[in-house]
Amino acid sequence: KQWYQRRVAITPGCPPGYYGVGCDLYCFAEPGVYSCSDDGAKVCEGRRAGAECDGCTPRFYGSSCSIFCFPVPGQSSCDDNGEKVCEGGWAGTGCDECSLGYYGSSCSIYCLPVPGQYSCAEDGAKVCAEPWIGSNCDERDEDDETNEDVETDDDGETEEDFDNIGISSLPTCDCWTRTCGYCSNLACAVKYNLTNQVSGIQVSSELKWGNLNSIVLYDGAGRSLGTMRWDLRGIVLTGCISCRTGHTPRTKGQKDDWAFSMVDGVVKISMGEQVIFEEELAGECGEHYKDVQYFAFMDLGCAGSFEVLPGMERGEQLEATCGGVCEEA
């Protein structure tokens, strides 16, 4: 037998690449894919598999079968390219951390805070806000007097409105306080029709992992519709959205400017010209959030700020010190 550089065996009397008694078996080696045996059969190389060596051995993917992906039942699976696809409440590139709103060792405990009703502990347990009680914080404590001193008119709006003359920005006062009725008092909110304002809410805050940027949304009667929360991991809109965001061009250790809008039912987060997230609300979600007339901030605190735009009407607690909580700049 005579051997060539590419390990192409020659059956006596057959031209290179042909085998068998009648020289009717063809095999011409492809380096890195397969070589040829003495009888003309393809011998797969590396992690390749199949009669034609055009597939990969289990758990290996890609054109060269060099991408390894190990699925974990109930936690992750693998797509055709070997990329991990997180399942259930798991998130992250390795599907080894809980997505927003999920807690526990198996990321199976779901808890999404409802402003004015409850927050979530580190283990996902609901922490009731006054005057709510019960395991699900769905019972009202009739003896609580949290909101006794809040004066509102017949429409549920605060008694006094403030103009924005001479004010360009204000701190993102946290509504999750007793004074603000744990986000149920419109004195800590801004009246602003978010569904038709292209400029949206323009915020400046430090973006980092686990540092939530939360905006509570209310309808025209001051009823809480839900909360938009996002950080570098993803975005959650109560009852409708829970997914990862795109690349966020943050400036580490410094504040970044970003905007949140909901024009025509399209939820969008942007930084300058770059859109970080965009999704249209449809069906019940579109109906639920079609009348956003107020908003308030949560989680951001005194460190963040927002731009006071024309048409905004501030509640009396929204001023330079957030009712004495923050130091005036």
C-alpha positions as CSV (number, residue, x, y, z in Angstrom):
1,K,0.0,0.0,0.0
2,Q,1.0,3.5,-0.6
3,W,0.1,6.4,1.9
4,Y,-0.2,10.0,1.0
5,Q,0.3,13.0,3.2
6,R,-3.4,13.4,3.9
7,R,-3.7,9.8,5.0
8,V,-5.5,8.7,1.8
9,A,-5.1,5.0,1.6
10,I,-4.9,3.4,-1.9
11,T,-6.3,0.0,-2.6
12,P,-4.0,-1.7,-5.0
13,G,-5.2,-1.0,-8.5
14,C,-7.4,1.9,-7.4
15,P,-6.7,5.6,-7.9
16,P,-6.2,7.7,-4.7
17,G,-9.5,8.0,-2.7
18,Y,-11.1,4.9,-4.1
19,Y,-11.4,1.6,-2.4
20,G,-13.0,-1.9,-2.8
21,V,-12.8,-4.7,-5.3
22,G,-14.4,-2.6,-8.0
23,C,-12.8,0.7,-6.8
24,D,-16.4,1.9,-6.2
25,L,-16.0,3.1,-2.6
26,Y,-14.9,6.7,-2.3
27,C,-13.3,8.4,0.7
28,F,-11.1,11.4,0.6
29,A,-9.9,12.5,4.1
30,E,-10.8,16.0,5.4
31,P,-8.3,17.0,8.1
32,G,-10.0,17.7,11.4
33,V,-13.2,16.1,10.2
34,Y,-12.4,12.5,9.3
35,S,-9.7,10.2,7.9
36,C,-10.2,7.0,5.9
37,S,-9.7,3.4,7.0
38,D,-8.1,0.7,4.9
39,D,-11.5,-0.4,3.6
40,G,-12.6,3.2,2.7
41,A,-14.8,3.9,5.7
42,K,-14.8,7.4,7.2
43,V,-13.2,7.6,10.7
44,C,-14.5,10.7,12.5
45,E,-11.9,12.8,14.3
46,G,-12.2,14.9,17.4
47,R,-15.7,15.3,18.7
48,R,-17.4,14.6,15.4
49,A,-19.9,11.8,14.9
50,G,-22.3,10.2,12.4
51,A,-21.9,8.1,9.3
52,E,-20.7,11.2,7.4
53,C,-19.0,12.8,10.4
54,D,-21.2,15.8,10.0
55,G,-22.6,15.7,13.5
56,C,-21.1,16.1,17.0
57,T,-20.9,13.8,20.0
58,P,-23.3,14.4,22.8
59,R,-22.9,17.8,24.6
60,F,-20.7,19.3,21.9
61,Y,-21.9,21.9,19.4
62,G,-20.7,24.2,16.6
63,S,-19.2,23.8,13.2
64,S,-16.1,22.3,14.7
65,C,-17.9,20.5,17.6
66,S,-15.7,22.5,20.0
67,I,-18.5,24.2,22.0
68,F,-19.4,22.3,25.2
69,C,-22.8,22.7,26.8
70,F,-24.1,20.6,29.6
71,P,-27.9,20.9,30.2
72,V,-29.2,20.8,33.8
73,P,-32.8,19.6,34.0
74,G,-35.1,22.3,35.4
75,Q,-32.3,24.9,35.1
76,S,-30.9,25.0,31.6
77,S,-31.0,23.4,28.2
78,C,-28.8,23.9,25.1
79,D,-29.8,25.3,21.7
80,D,-28.4,24.1,18.3
81,N,-25.4,26.5,18.7
82,G,-24.4,25.2,22.2
83,E,-25.7,28.3,23.9
84,K,-27.3,27.7,27.3
85,V,-31.1,28.5,27.4
86,C,-32.2,29.3,31.0
87,E,-35.4,27.7,32.2
88,G,-37.8,28.6,35.0
89,G,-36.5,31.4,37.2
90,W,-32.8,31.0,36.3
91,A,-30.8,33.7,34.6
92,G,-27.2,34.6,33.7
93,T,-24.8,33.4,31.1
94,G,-24.3,30.2,33.0
95,C,-28.0,30.0,34.2
96,D,-26.6,29.9,37.7
97,E,-28.3,32.9,39.2
98,C,-31.9,33.9,39.8
99,S,-33.7,36.2,37.4
100,L,-35.4,39.3,38.8
101,G,-38.4,38.4,41.0
102,Y,-37.2,34.8,41.7
103,Y,-35.6,33.6,44.9
104,G,-34.4,30.5,46.7
105,S,-31.7,27.8,46.0
106,S,-33.7,26.6,43.0
107,C,-34.9,30.1,41.9
108,S,-38.4,28.7,42.2
109,I,-39.9,31.2,44.7
110,Y,-41.5,34.1,43.0
111,C,-42.1,37.5,44.6
112,L,-42.6,40.8,42.9
113,P,-43.2,43.7,45.3
114,V,-46.5,45.5,45.1
115,P,-45.9,49.2,46.1
116,G,-48.0,50.1,49.1
117,Q,-48.7,46.4,49.9
118,Y,-45.6,44.4,50.4
119,S,-41.9,44.1,49.6
120,C,-39.8,40.9,49.2
121,A,-37.2,39.6,51.7
122,E,-33.9,37.9,50.5
123,D,-35.6,34.5,50.6
124,G,-38.6,35.7,48.6
125,A,-40.9,35.9,51.6
126,K,-43.4,38.8,51.4
127,V,-42.9,41.6,53.9
128,C,-46.2,43.4,54.5
129,A,-46.4,47.2,54.5
130,E,-48.7,48.9,56.8
131,P,-51.7,48.5,56.9
132,W,-51.5,45.1,55.2
133,I,-51.2,41.8,57.1
134,G,-51.5,38.1,56.4
135,S,-49.2,35.5,54.8
136,N,-49.9,37.1,51.4
137,C,-50.3,40.6,52.7
138,D,-53.8,40.7,51.3
139,E,-55.6,41.5,54.5
140,R,-55.9,45.1,55.8
141,D,-55.3,45.9,59.4
142,E,-58.3,48.1,60.3
143,D,-56.5,49.5,63.3
144,D,-53.7,51.1,61.3
145,E,-53.6,54.9,60.9
146,T,-50.8,55.2,58.4
147,N,-52.6,57.4,56.0
148,E,-54.8,59.3,58.4
149,D,-52.9,62.6,57.9
150,V,-52.9,62.5,54.1
151,E,-55.2,65.1,52.6
152,T,-56.6,64.5,49.2
153,D,-59.4,65.9,47.0
154,D,-62.3,64.0,45.6
155,D,-60.2,62.8,42.7
156,G,-57.5,61.2,45.0
157,E,-54.9,63.9,44.1
158,T,-52.9,65.8,46.7
159,E,-54.5,69.0,47.9
160,E,-51.7,71.3,46.6
161,D,-49.9,71.3,43.2
162,F,-46.5,72.8,42.6
163,D,-45.2,74.4,39.5
164,N,-41.7,73.7,38.1
165,I,-40.4,77.3,37.8
166,G,-36.6,77.5,38.4
167,I,-36.2,73.7,38.9
168,S,-34.4,71.6,36.3
169,S,-33.9,68.4,38.3
170,L,-34.8,66.8,41.6
171,P,-33.7,63.7,43.6
172,T,-35.4,60.4,43.0
173,C,-37.2,60.4,46.4
174,D,-38.0,56.9,47.6
175,C,-41.8,56.4,48.0
176,W,-41.3,53.3,50.1
177,T,-41.6,55.2,53.4
178,R,-44.2,55.6,56.1
179,T,-44.7,59.3,55.1
180,C,-45.4,58.2,51.5
181,G,-47.8,55.5,52.7
182,Y,-45.3,52.9,51.2
183,C,-45.9,54.2,47.7
184,S,-49.6,54.8,48.1
185,N,-49.5,58.5,48.8
186,L,-49.6,60.7,45.6
187,A,-47.8,63.5,47.6
188,C,-44.7,61.5,46.7
189,A,-45.6,61.1,43.0
190,V,-45.4,63.1,39.8
191,K,-48.5,63.6,37.7
192,Y,-47.4,63.0,34.1
193,N,-49.2,61.2,31.2
194,L,-46.4,58.7,30.4
195,T,-48.4,57.1,27.5
196,N,-48.0,60.1,25.2
197,Q,-44.7,61.7,26.3
198,V,-42.0,60.8,23.9
199,S,-39.3,62.2,26.2
200,G,-40.4,59.8,28.9
201,I,-38.8,60.0,32.4
202,Q,-35.2,61.0,32.2
203,V,-33.1,59.7,35.1
204,S,-29.5,59.9,36.2
205,S,-28.3,57.0,38.5
206,E,-25.4,54.7,39.0
207,L,-26.0,51.4,37.1
208,K,-24.6,48.3,38.6
209,W,-25.5,44.6,39.2
210,G,-28.2,44.2,41.8
211,N,-28.8,48.0,42.1
212,L,-32.5,48.2,41.1
213,N,-33.9,51.3,39.3
214,S,-37.6,51.2,40.1
215,I,-40.5,53.3,38.9
216,V,-44.0,52.8,40.3
217,L,-46.8,53.5,37.9
218,Y,-50.3,54.7,38.7
219,D,-53.5,55.3,36.8
220,G,-55.5,58.6,36.7
221,A,-57.3,57.7,40.0
222,G,-53.9,57.2,41.7
223,R,-54.2,53.4,41.8
224,S,-51.0,51.5,41.6
225,L,-50.7,49.6,38.2
226,G,-47.4,48.0,38.8
227,T,-43.7,48.7,39.0
228,M,-40.9,48.8,36.3
229,R,-37.6,47.6,37.7
230,W,-34.4,47.1,35.9
231,D,-30.7,46.7,36.5
232,L,-27.7,45.3,34.5
233,R,-29.3,41.8,34.6
234,G,-32.7,42.6,33.1
235,I,-36.1,44.3,33.4
236,V,-39.3,43.4,35.1
237,L,-42.7,45.1,34.6
238,T,-45.3,43.8,37.0
239,G,-47.3,41.0,35.4
240,C,-46.1,41.6,31.9
241,I,-42.3,41.6,31.3
242,S,-39.4,39.6,32.9
243,C,-36.4,39.3,30.7
244,R,-32.8,40.3,30.1
245,T,-31.8,43.6,28.6
246,G,-29.2,44.3,25.9
247,H,-25.7,45.6,26.5
248,T,-25.7,48.6,28.8
249,P,-22.8,51.1,28.1
250,R,-22.4,52.2,31.8
251,T,-19.7,54.3,33.3
252,K,-18.5,52.3,36.3
253,G,-18.5,54.2,39.6
254,Q,-20.4,57.2,38.0
255,K,-24.0,58.1,37.2
256,D,-25.4,57.4,33.8
257,D,-28.3,59.1,32.1
258,W,-31.2,56.9,30.9
259,A,-34.8,57.3,30.0
260,F,-38.0,55.2,30.4
261,S,-41.0,55.7,28.2
262,M,-44.3,53.9,27.4
263,V,-45.6,55.8,24.3
264,D,-48.4,53.9,22.5
265,G,-47.9,50.9,24.8
266,V,-44.2,50.4,23.8
267,V,-42.0,50.0,26.9
268,K,-38.5,51.4,26.2
269,I,-35.3,52.0,28.1
270,S,-32.7,54.0,26.3
271,M,-29.4,55.7,26.9
272,G,-28.9,58.5,24.5
273,E,-29.4,57.1,21.0
274,Q,-28.9,53.5,22.1
275,V,-32.0,51.5,22.9
276,I,-31.3,49.1,25.8
277,F,-34.8,47.5,25.8
278,E,-37.9,47.8,23.7
279,E,-41.1,45.8,23.7
280,E,-44.7,46.5,22.8
281,L,-47.4,45.6,25.4
282,A,-50.2,43.6,23.8
283,G,-53.5,42.1,24.9
284,E,-54.3,42.3,28.6
285,C,-50.9,44.0,29.3
286,G,-51.6,46.8,26.8
287,E,-55.0,47.3,28.3
288,H,-53.7,47.3,31.9
289,Y,-51.0,50.0,31.3
290,K,-52.9,52.1,28.8
291,D,-53.5,55.0,31.3
292,V,-50.3,55.7,33.2
293,Q,-50.9,59.2,34.7
294,Y,-48.6,59.2,37.7
295,F,-45.2,57.8,38.6
296,A,-43.0,57.6,41.7
297,F,-39.5,56.3,42.4
298,M,-38.4,53.4,44.6
299,D,-35.0,51.9,45.4
300,L,-33.0,54.8,43.8
301,G,-33.1,57.1,46.9
302,C,-31.2,60.4,47.2
303,A,-28.3,59.4,45.0
304,G,-30.3,59.5,41.8
305,S,-32.0,62.4,40.1
306,F,-34.6,63.0,37.4
307,E,-35.2,65.9,35.0
308,V,-38.2,68.0,35.7
309,L,-39.9,68.4,32.3
310,P,-42.8,70.7,31.1
311,G,-46.1,69.2,32.0
312,M,-45.0,67.5,35.2
313,E,-46.9,68.3,38.4
314,R,-45.0,67.4,41.5
315,G,-46.4,66.1,44.8
316,E,-45.5,68.1,47.9
317,Q,-42.9,65.6,49.1
318,L,-41.0,65.9,45.9
319,E,-38.5,68.7,46.6
320,A,-34.8,69.1,47.0
321,T,-34.6,67.2,50.4
322,C,-37.4,64.7,49.8
323,G,-39.2,65.8,52.9
324,G,-36.0,66.2,54.9
325,V,-34.7,62.7,54.0
326,C,-31.9,63.9,51.7
327,E,-29.4,66.7,52.1
328,E,-30.0,69.6,49.8
329,A,-27.3,69.9,47.1
